[in-house]
Amino acid sequence: SRYNVAAPVTVGGQIYVDDQFNGDVFRRNGSGFDRVFDGDITPPDGLELSGTNRIINLSRGGTDDTLYVAFTVRAPDPSDLPDIDVRPLPAPVIEPCCAPPRDIDIYRVGTDVEDAVGVTSSTDLQIIYRYDLDPVTGTLDSSDPTPIVALEVQNGGRAHPGGGMLTLPDGRLLFATGDNLPAGTNGRRAAQDEGEHVSKLLIIDPEADRDARVTVAAKGLRNTQSLQFTDASQPAVAFGDIGGGIAEEINVVGVADLLDTTTVENFGWGETPDGRAREGTFYIGPGAAYGGFGPVALGEAPLSEAGFAQPYAQVGREGAPFVAVTGPVTLATSFDTLVSVFSDLSMGRLYGTTAPLSDINAPVFDVRLIDMDGELTSLRELGARNPNVLGRAEPRFFKFADGTAGVLLERTGGVYTLTQVANVPLPSSGLLLGAGILALA
C-alpha cells in the first residue's frame, strides 16, 4: 500500500516516525516498529485528516513522556475549535496564470487550474497537538490531546507546506512554515511580512495564553521540512530550505539568536522593501505561478549584505530538472572530517561539508556511500531494493539517541546508520580517500 514514512525523532531513547500519507505514528521496538497511533481510528477532536501530508511532523513534547504531532486537517467550523488560535492565510493575491490565461488567487488555487495544469488545492489547517505517551508501550493517549495552535494553509496545488518542527531547550516549539505558494513564484510580499505566518520560523509557547502563543523568530523561508540541533549541547539549529530553481540552501542559526526576537532573522525568500527576493546568494526574479521550474537568477547578492542571514552552504541543480534538499545531519559522533551531510529528495545524491558551521557559502563535496560489504551504493539504489517502490528514495536524516547519524528512506521505511570511514578499497574504483566516504549499516 502507499505510505510515506518520515519525521524520525528520538523521545525517551526511542525512535518515533510518522507515516505522512496514512496519518499513523510508529515507535521502534527491538526488531521493527509498532503502530502507536492510528489516524483513521482516533483523529484528534474528531477532525478529518487531509491530503498526502496528514501528519506533517513529530517532536519531543518538552518531556520524555509527551509528543507533539502536527496534522493537516480539513478546516472545521471555527466553533468546533473554541480553545485554539487559528492564524489565517494572507489576503488574496490575484495574478494571471495558465493557458488559456485566467486570474487566480495564488494562496487559494482551489480548482481554478485543474484543466490547465492538473492541480487542485483546498484551504485546510496545520494544527499541532500535544499527546501523553504510555510509559511502557509508547502509545499516544488519544483520550484528551491538547491543541496548541492552528495555521491556515493551502493544501495541494503544489504549494509548499514547510513543516520542520523542533522542541527548544526551554520546552517551547520551533515550527517552520512554507510560503504556501505554487511553484514558480518568488515568495511574494507575505514571506517577508512579520504579521503573516507563512515563510517563517515560529516560536510556539504551549503554556502561553491562547492568543499569545506564536512569535516570529525568522522569516524568508521557502519550504523547510526538517529542523535539527547542530549537536547535543543545542547551540544552533541547522536546516535545509528547498529552492525554487537556483539554490538549495543549508542554513545554520544560533538558538540564542532565534530566542532574541527583538531582531527577526531574515533568510531572504520573498519580496523585500527593495523589491528583490533572494535564494541562496542570488537575487531572483518574480516568476509566475506554474510558470516553469522557478524564477530565474538576476545576479549574485553580496555575501556581506546587511540584514540577511547567509547560507552555510548551497548547491545548484547540476542539470537535474527537479531537486529538493533534505537534511542536514551535522557534527554527528560518527563523523570525522565531515561536518554536515545532506542529500536531494529526488535523485538521492549525497553531499557533505568539512568547513566549520560558522562559515558562509562553505564548499560542498560529493560523498560516496558504501554498504557493509564495501560495495559502492547510493541512497536511490537503496530505495530501489524494495521492488514495490519506484523513483525517489526521499532520504530523511536524523541522529540516534547516542548522537550517531542516521538516515530514513521515506518510500521504503528503511532506517540506516551512517559512519565516516577512511581508506576503503572499492572493487570498482580502487582506493578512495576517507574525507568523503560514508559507510552504511
KOLFIRO-564972 format. One record per residue (C-alpha): x, y, z; residue in one letter. Coordinates in steps of 0.5 Angstrom, whole numbers, padded with zeros to 4 digits, always signed. Last residue first. Layout:
N
XYZA/...
//
This chain:
441
+0049+0000+0017A/+0052+0005+0011L/+0059+0007+0011A/+0060+0014+0009L/+0066+0017+0005I/+0068+0024+0003G/+0075+0025+0007A/+0077+0018+0007G/+0081+0018+0001L/+0079+0012-0004L/+0083+0006-0006L/+0081+0003-0012G/+0075+0005-0016S/+0070-0001-0018S/+0072-0006-0012P/+0073-0001-0007L/+0079-0001-0002P/+0077+0003+0004V/+0082+0009+0006N/+0078+0012+0011A/+0071+0011+0014V/+0065+0016+0016Q/+0059+0013+0019T/+0052+0013+0017L/+0047+0009+0021T/+0041+0006+0017Y/+0033+0006+0017V/+0029+0003+0012G/+0022+0006+0011G/+0021+0004+0004T/+0019+0010+0001R/+0021+0015+0006E/+0028+0013+0007L/+0031+0014+0014L/+0038+0016+0015V/+0042+0016+0021G/+0048+0020+0025A/+0051+0018+0032T/+0049+0022+0037G/+0047+0017+0042D/+0040+0018+0042A/+0040+0017+0034F/+0041+0023+0030K/+0037+0025+0024F/+0037+0025+0016F/+0031+0024+0012R/+0032+0021+0005P/+0027+0021-0001E/+0028+0015-0005A/+0025+0017-0011R/+0023+0013-0017G/+0020+0006-0016L/+0018+0002-0010V/+0015-0004-0010N/+0021-0008-0011P/+0024-0005-0005N/+0032-0005-0007R/+0030+0001-0011A/+0031+0005-0005G/+0038+0003-0003L/+0039+0005-0010E/+0037+0012-0009R/+0041+0013-0003L/+0047+0010-0007S/+0052+0004-0007T/+0059+0003-0007L/+0061-0004-0004E/+0065-0005+0002G/+0061-0010+0005D/+0057-0006+0010M/+0055-0001+0005D/+0059+0004+0001I/+0057+0011+0000L/+0061+0017-0004R/+0060+0024-0002V/+0060+0030-0007D/+0063+0036-0004F/+0060+0043-0002V/+0065+0049+0000P/+0062+0053+0005A/+0058+0059+0003N/+0058+0062+0010I/+0063+0059+0016D/+0060+0059+0023S/+0059+0051+0022L/+0066+0050+0021P/+0068+0047+0014A/+0068+0040+0012T/+0062+0040+0008T/+0058+0034+0005G/+0053+0032+0000Y/+0050+0025-0002L/+0046+0025-0009R/+0039+0022-0007G/+0036+0024-0014M/+0029+0027-0012S/+0030+0028-0004L/+0037+0031-0005D/+0042+0030+0000S/+0045+0032+0007F/+0052+0031+0011V/+0055+0036+0015S/+0062+0037+0019V/+0066+0031+0015L/+0073+0031+0018T/+0071+0025+0023D/+0064+0023+0023F/+0060+0018+0027S/+0059+0023+0033T/+0055+0027+0029A/+0057+0034+0027L/+0051+0036+0023T/+0045+0032+0020V/+0043+0036+0014P/+0038+0035+0012G/+0034+0034+0005T/+0035+0039-0001V/+0030+0039-0007A/+0032+0038-0014V/+0028+0037-0020F/+0030+0039-0027P/+0037+0036-0026A/+0043+0039-0030G/+0047+0041-0024E/+0041+0043-0020R/+0045+0048-0015G/+0048+0047-0008V/+0049+0052-0002Q/+0052+0052+0004A/+0052+0056+0011Y/+0047+0060+0008P/+0047+0068+0009Q/+0043+0071+0014A/+0041+0078+0011F/+0040+0085+0014G/+0047+0087+0011A/+0050+0084+0005E/+0057+0082+0006S/+0056+0076+0002L/+0054+0080-0004P/+0048+0078-0008A/+0049+0075-0015E/+0046+0076-0021G/+0038+0076-0023L/+0037+0069-0023A/+0031+0066-0026V/+0024+0064-0022P/+0022+0057-0022G/+0021+0051-0026F/+0016+0053-0030G/+0011+0058-0030G/+0006+0055-0025Y/+0005+0061-0021A/+0010+0066-0024A/+0017+0069-0023G/+0019+0075-0019P/+0026+0075-0021G/+0032+0072-0017I/+0038+0075-0013Y/+0043+0070-0011F/+0047+0068-0005T/+0042+0063-0003G/+0035+0065-0006E/+0034+0072-0005R/+0028+0077-0007A/+0028+0084-0009R/+0023+0090-0009G/+0028+0094-0004D/+0022+0093+0001P/+0024+0086+0001T/+0020+0081-0004E/+0020+0074-0001G/+0026+0069+0001W/+0032+0073+0004G/+0034+0069+0010F/+0032+0074+0015N/+0033+0073+0023E/+0028+0077+0027V/+0031+0082+0032T/+0028+0084+0038T/+0026+0076+0038T/+0032+0074+0042D/+0030+0067+0042L/+0032+0066+0035L/+0039+0069+0036D/+0040+0065+0042A/+0039+0059+0039V/+0044+0060+0034G/+0043+0060+0026V/+0045+0055+0021V/+0043+0055+0014N/+0043+0049+0008I/+0040+0052+0002E/+0039+0049-0005E/+0040+0055-0010A/+0037+0056-0017I/+0030+0053-0018G/+0025+0055-0013G/+0030+0052-0007G/+0028+0048-0001I/+0031+0050+0005D/+0035+0046+0009G/+0036+0046+0017F/+0041+0047+0022A/+0039+0050+0029V/+0045+0052+0034A/+0048+0052+0041P/+0044+0045+0043Q/+0049+0042+0047S/+0048+0035+0043A/+0050+0038+0037D/+0048+0042+0031T/+0040+0042+0033F/+0036+0039+0027Q/+0030+0042+0024L/+0026+0039+0018S/+0021+0041+0012Q/+0024+0048+0010T/+0020+0050+0004N/+0021+0058+0002R/+0024+0061+0008L/+0024+0069+0009G/+0023+0070+0016K/+0026+0068+0023A/+0023+0069+0030A/+0016+0070+0029V/+0012+0069+0036T/+0006+0065+0037V/+0003+0063+0043R/+0000+0070+0045A/-0007+0069+0043D/-0009+0063+0047R/-0005+0065+0053D/+0002+0062+0054A/+0004+0055+0056E/+0004+0052+0049P/+0009+0057+0047D/+0010+0057+0040I/+0017+0060+0037I/+0015+0061+0029L/+0021+0060+0024L/+0017+0064+0018K/+0015+0063+0011S/+0008+0064+0012V/+0005+0067+0019H/+0004+0074+0017E/+0005+0080+0021G/+0012+0079+0020E/+0011+0081+0013D/+0018+0078+0009Q/+0014+0072+0006A/+0008+0076+0005A/+0011+0080+0000R/+0012+0075-0006R/+0015+0068-0005G/+0019+0068-0011N/+0014+0065-0015T/+0015+0059-0020G/+0012+0053-0016A/+0005+0055-0012P/+0005+0059-0006L/+0004+0057+0002N/+0011+0060+0003D/+0012+0054+0008G/+0012+0055+0015T/+0018+0052+0020A/+0016+0051+0027F/+0020+0052+0034L/+0017+0049+0040L/+0018+0051+0047R/+0020+0047+0052G/+0026+0051+0055D/+0031+0047+0051P/+0027+0048+0044L/+0023+0043+0041T/+0024+0042+0034L/+0019+0042+0028M/+0020+0043+0020G/+0013+0043+0017G/+0014+0047+0011G/+0008+0046+0006P/+0010+0049+0000H/+0004+0049-0005A/+0004+0044-0011R/-0004+0046-0011G/-0004+0041-0005G/-0006+0044+0002N/-0006+0052+0002Q/-0005+0053+0010V/-0009+0056+0016E/-0005+0055+0022L/-0007+0052+0028A/-0004+0053+0035V/-0003+0048+0041I/-0009+0043+0042P/-0008+0038+0048T/-0010+0031+0047P/-0015+0028+0051D/-0017+0021+0050S/-0012+0020+0045S/-0006+0017+0049D/+0000+0016+0044L/+0002+0009+0045T/+0010+0009+0048G/+0008+0002+0050T/+0011+0002+0057V/+0011+0010+0059P/+0004+0011+0055D/+0006+0018+0052L/+0002+0024+0053D/+0000+0028+0047Y/+0001+0035+0045R/-0003+0038+0039Y/-0001+0042+0033I/-0005+0044+0027I/-0004+0045+0020Q/-0011+0047+0018L/-0014+0047+0011D/-0016+0051+0005T/-0016+0047-0001S/-0012+0046-0007S/-0012+0043-0014T/-0007+0041-0020V/-0008+0039-0027G/-0004+0044-0030V/-0009+0048-0035A/-0016+0044-0033D/-0015+0044-0025E/-0013+0051-0025V/-0018+0054-0022D/-0020+0048-0017T/-0018+0051-0011G/-0012+0056-0012V/-0013+0059-0006R/-0006+0063-0004Y/-0005+0064-0011I/-0011+0067-0012D/-0013+0066-0020I/-0013+0070-0026D/-0014+0067-0032R/-0010+0066-0039P/-0011+0060-0043P/-0006+0058-0042A/-0004+0059-0035C/-0004+0064-0030C/-0005+0072-0028P/-0005+0074-0021E/-0009+0076-0015I/-0006+0076-0008V/-0012+0074-0003P/-0011+0076+0004A/-0005+0072+0007P/-0007+0065+0010L/-0011+0066+0017P/-0008+0064+0024R/-0013+0060+0028V/-0012+0061+0036D/-0015+0055+0040I/-0020+0054+0045D/-0026+0054+0041P/-0024+0049+0036L/-0031+0047+0033D/-0034+0054+0033S/-0029+0056+0028P/-0032+0051+0023D/-0027+0046+0021P/-0021+0047+0016A/-0020+0040+0014R/-0014+0037+0017V/-0006+0037+0017T/-0003+0035+0023F/+0003+0037+0027A/+0004+0032+0033V/+0008+0034+0039Y/+0010+0028+0044L/+0010+0027+0051T/+0013+0023+0057D/+0020+0025+0055D/+0019+0032+0057T/+0018+0038+0052G/+0014+0035+0048G/+0019+0031+0043R/+0018+0033+0036S/+0013+0030+0030L/+0012+0032+0023N/+0007+0033+0018I/+0002+0028+0019I/-0004+0028+0014R/+0002+0030+0009N/-0002+0027+0003T/-0008+0031+0004G/-0013+0031+0010S/-0014+0029+0017L/-0021+0030+0019E/-0022+0032+0026L/-0026+0028+0031G/-0022+0032+0037D/-0016+0029+0035P/-0016+0023+0030P/-0017+0017+0033T/-0019+0011+0028I/-0016+0013+0022D/-0010+0017+0024G/-0008+0011+0028D/-0003+0012+0034F/+0003+0007+0037V/+0004+0003+0031R/+0010-0002+0033D/+0016-0001+0029F/+0022-0007+0028G/+0027-0011+0031S/+0028-0009+0038G/+0022-0004+0038N/+0022+0003+0034R/+0016+0007+0035R/+0010+0008+0030F/+0005+0014+0028V/+0000+0014+0023D/-0003+0019+0019G/-0004+0015+0012N/+0000+0019+0008F/+0005+0022+0013Q/+0007+0016+0016D/+0010+0018+0022D/+0017+0016+0026V/+0019+0015+0033Y/+0026+0013+0035I/+0026+0011+0043Q/+0031+0014+0048G/+0026+0018+0051G/+0024+0021+0045V/+0028+0021+0039T/+0025+0024+0032V/+0025+0021+0025P/+0020+0025+0021A/+0018+0021+0015A/+0015+0015+0013V/+0011+0016+0006N/+0006+0010+0005Y/+0002+0007-0001R/+0000+0000+0000S/
//
